[in-house]
């Protein structure tokens, strides 16, 4: 069985480990909060509210799909005309 001194040393080491983890977590939180602020500023510049982001992404996907379909259609029409 561990002595009182060994147990106290173990607890002291665990406390220090916890302090280190807390400091690391606080630094991560600060970094993430800064990133969030930057992203929200970019969205504001683009005229997109954070709560509308998902619908804006879906709208843009639709535009991309429509653009690709139109490009494919034009290419097919161009190939058909070349065959004539």
Secondary structure, DSSP 8 states (H G I E B T S, - for coil): ---HHHHHHHHHHHHHHHHHHHHHHHHHHHHHHHHHHHHHHHHHHHT--GGGHHHHHHHHHHHHHHHHHHHHHHHHHHHHHHH-
